[in-house]
């Protein structure tokens, strides 16, 4: 009887132990179950580093959840097939006109660079006679334009007068082609539309003589104009120049585009810009 009682007690004890083990397993935290699952032979890396494997999977899941916005890329500007030589007057040891430390060579370069930027943004290829404070001879300026086989030539200057004078003016050569005439009129009208103290109009030849052209217009092989962007000694002209520099650049660019378009149509018998 004693033996039977001992056996019964052992059986009851084993059943109770199994019961409590099942209860403890059911109460495990989710994290403990996940670790146990991660410890299976299919998922545990060869080195047995369960935590490293779990971290890697977590990083990948986070990375997958992050949707990266594609970088915005600007559409390339279409090449219009137009080449323009932009000539910043004077430079280096040739300051041009200067009044109260305001140098013509600085103003012409500033506007020329603005024109270059605007033209290139419009699909025009630009050749510069100078891009910094460098002296370039008139012969070299003509050579640069001709060597580039430019379609148009734009020379930028500022004016000076010993008396009272103001306003912008545009010059063309005495034997100006229809394209040069159209370009001169278009530039003059465009600058006036931006705003000037006075539009002095389009002139032929040079300030020395209406029968003698500026060298850069006489010895370049393409339609071209020389622009006098106001008088350096005139405070109003200086204000306009400083205030509307970018707008002037855009107007010059548009004048070239309009001239090119008109040339494709043969100017329709009209050599003046509307």
C-alpha positions in Angstrom: 0.0 0.0 0.0 2.8 2.3 0.8 4.4 1.7 -2.6 1.1 2.4 -4.4 0.6 5.7 -2.5 4.1 6.8 -3.5 3.5 6.0 -7.1 0.2 7.9 -7.0 1.9 10.9 -5.5 4.6 10.9 -8.2 2.0 10.7 -11.0 0.1 13.7 -9.5 3.3 15.7 -9.1 4.3 15.1 -12.7 0.8 16.1 -14.0 1.0 19.3 -11.8 4.4 20.2 -13.2 3.2 19.8 -16.8 0.2 21.9 -16.0 2.2 24.8 -14.6 4.7 24.6 -17.5 1.9 25.0 -20.0 0.6 28.0 -18.1 4.0 29.7 -18.0 4.5 29.2 -21.8 1.1 30.8 -22.5 2.1 33.9 -20.5 5.4 34.6 -22.3 5.8 38.2 -23.6 5.6 38.6 -27.4 9.2 39.7 -27.6 10.3 36.4 -26.0 8.3 34.4 -28.5 9.9 36.4 -31.4 13.3 35.6 -30.1 12.5 32.0 -29.9 11.2 32.1 -33.5 14.3 33.9 -34.6 16.4 31.2 -33.0 15.1 28.6 -35.4 17.6 26.8 -37.6 16.3 28.5 -40.8 16.8 32.1 -39.5 19.8 32.0 -37.1 23.0 33.0 -38.9 25.9 30.6 -38.8 27.7 32.5 -36.1 24.5 32.2 -33.9 24.2 36.0 -33.5 20.4 36.3 -33.2 20.4 39.9 -32.1 22.5 41.0 -35.1 20.2 39.2 -37.5 17.2 40.9 -35.9 18.8 44.3 -36.1 19.6 43.8 -39.8 16.1 42.8 -40.6 14.7 45.8 -38.7 16.9 48.2 -40.7 15.9 46.7 -44.0 12.2 47.0 -43.1 12.6 50.6 -42.0 14.5 51.4 -45.2 11.8 49.7 -47.3 9.2 51.8 -45.5 10.9 55.1 -46.4 9.8 56.2 -49.9 12.5 58.4 -51.3 11.3 61.3 -53.5 13.2 61.3 -56.8 15.5 64.2 -57.3 14.1 66.9 -59.6 16.3 67.4 -62.6 16.0 70.4 -64.9 15.2 69.6 -68.5 18.2 70.4 -70.7 17.8 73.6 -72.7 17.3 72.9 -76.4 20.2 74.2 -78.5 18.7 76.7 -81.0 21.7 76.6 -83.2 22.3 80.3 -82.8 25.8 81.6 -82.0 26.2 85.1 -80.6 29.4 86.9 -79.9 29.0 89.2 -76.9 31.6 91.9 -76.6 32.1 93.7 -73.3 33.8 97.0 -74.3 37.2 98.0 -73.0 38.9 96.1 -70.2 42.2 95.7 -68.4 44.4 98.8 -68.9 41.6 100.4 -71.0 39.0 101.6 -68.5 36.9 103.4 -71.1 34.9 106.3 -69.7 35.1 106.9 -65.9 33.5 109.4 -63.7 33.8 109.4 -59.9 35.5 105.9 -59.9 32.7 104.5 -62.1 34.4 102.7 -64.9 32.8 101.9 -68.2 34.8 98.6 -68.4 33.1 97.3 -65.2 29.6 98.2 -66.4 30.0 96.7 -69.8 31.4 93.4 -68.3 28.5 93.2 -65.8 25.9 93.6 -68.6 27.8 91.3 -71.0 27.9 88.5 -68.4 24.1 89.0 -67.7 23.4 88.7 -71.4 25.6 85.6 -71.6 23.6 83.9 -68.8 20.2 84.8 -70.2 21.1 83.8 -73.8 22.5 80.4 -72.7 19.4 79.8 -70.6 17.4 80.4 -73.8 19.4 77.9 -75.9 21.8 80.3 -77.5 25.5 79.5 -77.7 27.5 82.5 -76.5 31.1 83.4 -77.4 32.6 86.2 -75.1 35.4 88.5 -76.2 36.3 88.7 -72.5 34.9 87.3 -69.3 37.0 89.2 -66.8 39.0 92.5 -66.5 41.3 91.7 -69.4 42.5 94.0 -72.2 41.4 92.7 -75.7 42.4 94.6 -78.8 39.8 95.6 -81.4 41.5 93.3 -83.9 41.2 90.4 -81.5 37.6 91.1 -80.8 36.8 90.9 -84.5 38.9 87.8 -84.9 37.1 86.1 -82.0 33.7 86.8 -83.5 34.7 85.7 -87.1 36.6 82.6 -85.9 33.5 81.5 -84.0 31.4 82.0 -87.1 28.9 83.8 -85.0 25.4 84.6 -86.3 25.2 87.9 -84.5 27.6 90.4 -82.8 26.6 92.5 -79.8 29.1 95.1 -78.5 28.2 96.7 -75.2 29.5 100.2 -74.2 28.6 103.2 -72.1 28.6 106.8 -73.3 30.2 110.0 -72.2 29.6 113.7 -73.0 31.4 116.8 -71.7 28.0 118.6 -71.6 24.6 117.5 -70.3 23.4 114.3 -72.1 21.5 111.1 -71.2 19.8 108.1 -72.7 20.7 104.9 -74.6 21.5 104.6 -78.3 22.2 101.8 -80.8 24.7 101.9 -83.6 24.8 99.9 -86.9 27.2 100.0 -89.8 26.8 102.1 -92.9 26.3 99.0 -95.0 24.1 97.2 -92.5 22.2 94.2 -93.7 18.5 93.7 -93.2 19.4 91.5 -90.2 21.6 94.3 -88.7 18.9 96.9 -89.2 16.2 94.7 -87.7 18.5 93.8 -84.8 19.3 97.4 -84.1 15.6 98.4 -84.1 14.7 95.4 -81.9 17.4 96.2 -79.3 16.4 99.9 -79.2 12.7 99.1 -78.8 13.4 96.4 -76.2 15.5 98.6 -74.0 12.9 101.4 -74.2 10.2 98.9 -73.1 12.3 98.1 -70.0 12.7 101.7 -69.2 15.3 104.3 -70.0 15.9 108.0 -69.2 15.7 108.7 -72.9 15.8 106.6 -76.1 18.2 108.3 -78.4 17.4 105.9 -81.2 19.4 104.0 -83.8 22.4 105.6 -85.5 24.6 104.8 -88.5 28.3 104.9 -88.6 30.0 106.2 -85.5 30.2 109.2 -83.2 33.2 110.4 -85.3 31.3 110.3 -88.6 28.1 108.8 -90.0 30.2 107.5 -92.8 32.9 105.8 -90.7 31.9 102.7 -88.9 33.1 101.4 -85.6 35.9 98.8 -86.2 34.0 96.0 -84.4 31.1 96.5 -86.8 33.1 97.1 -89.9 35.4 94.1 -89.6 33.0 91.5 -88.3 31.3 89.2 -90.9 27.9 88.9 -89.2 24.9 91.2 -88.4 25.8 93.3 -85.4 25.2 96.3 -83.3 27.0 98.5 -80.8 24.9 99.6 -77.8 25.7 102.7 -75.7 24.0 102.0 -72.4 23.6 105.5 -71.1 26.1 108.1 -70.0 28.4 107.3 -67.1 28.3 110.9 -65.8 24.5 110.9 -65.7 23.0 109.8 -62.4 19.7 108.9 -63.9 21.3 106.7 -66.5 23.4 105.0 -63.8 20.3 104.4 -61.8 18.5 102.8 -64.7 21.6 100.7 -65.5 21.9 99.4 -62.0 18.2 98.8 -61.5 17.3 97.1 -64.7 20.5 95.3 -65.6 18.9 91.8 -65.7 15.9 93.2 -67.7 18.2 94.8 -70.2 20.0 91.5 -70.7 16.6 89.8 -71.3 15.6 92.5 -73.8 18.9 92.1 -75.8 18.4 88.3 -75.8 14.8 88.7 -77.0 15.9 91.1 -79.8 18.3 88.4 -81.1 15.6 85.8 -80.9 13.2 88.0 -82.8 15.8 88.9 -85.4 16.5 85.2 -85.9 12.9 84.4 -86.3 12.4 87.2 -88.8 15.4 86.1 -90.8 13.8 82.7 -91.2 10.8 84.4 -92.8 12.9 86.6 -95.0 11.9 89.7 -92.9 8.7 89.8 -95.1 10.1 92.8 -96.8 10.2 94.7 -93.5 13.6 95.3 -91.9 12.3 97.0 -88.8 11.3 95.5 -85.6 7.6 95.9 -84.7 
